[in-house]
Amino acid sequence: MTGDKANSIAAKPRTPVEEASEKASGGSAPTPGTRRPGGRTARTRAAVRDAVLAGLTEHGYPGLTVEYVAEHSGVHKTTLYRRWKDVEGLVSDALALAGEDSWTPPDTGSLEGDLRALAQEVVSSFADPAVSASGSAMIAAAFQSERAAEALRAYYTERFARCEIIVERAVHRGELPAAADTRPGTPEGAIDAGALVRSVSAPLFFRLFITREPVDDRLADQAVAVTLAAARAGAFTTRGTVAGTPGATS
């Protein structure tokens, strides 16, 4: 979900890596509600972020060191230890920086078009070997560091939250039958917008990171078709409870 070529995460929203790269190098403006320090601080953070991504791609999380980041960023390791503490801090901040952009989900005029655009962003992002390698390395790091996992989870949570507007617009156009609302205590009959959007990228990410299979536009369209069919059948519409059983559907 990135500014020019959305990096949706539902897409991937361009991958954490791709977005990250554009970010601290002065690319797009921060998202509403975020504030990025400017000047020397921003340049330092950008250089460190780039070095972290390069190190993860080259050596993986186990092989990434503060010394490597210092050498490749030009930032003295004493500064790195003082500000980021350790490798976990460096990786977490790289992901945090990736989320400070102004990316907005596509608005094609239809739910199907918006979801297709999101799915195709995942495909096109990972079609680039360099981006794919760095993005995969960042995700792999989350399996080896709890702090990295928390940062990655926050990154994707925020990305999916931005995508919920897609469902809200579809409701207003009459393409879906209920009001989109994902807040705790959502009333029966509302649409779980977050779950709907996630269902588009989920099968693509499964192939990319679990079974390690390639993805293409055909698979992206298939994921969209399945999600649309499920949405129209009410699969993402909240239900009441049956016989006092929480979560049971009627």
Secondary structure, 3 states (H helix, E strand, C coil): CCCCCCCCCCCCCCCHHHHHHHHCCCCCCCCCCCCCCCHHHHHHHHHHHHHHHHHHHHHHHHHCCHHHHHHHHCCCHHHHHHHHCCHHHHHHHHHHHHCCCCCCCCCCCCHHHHHHHHHHHHHHHHHCHHHHHHHHHHHHHCCCCHHHHHHHHHHHHHHHHHHHHHHHHHHHHCCCCCCECCCCCCCCCCECHHHHHHHHHHHHHHHHHCCCCCCCHHHHHHHHHHHHHHHHCCCCECCCCECCECCCCC
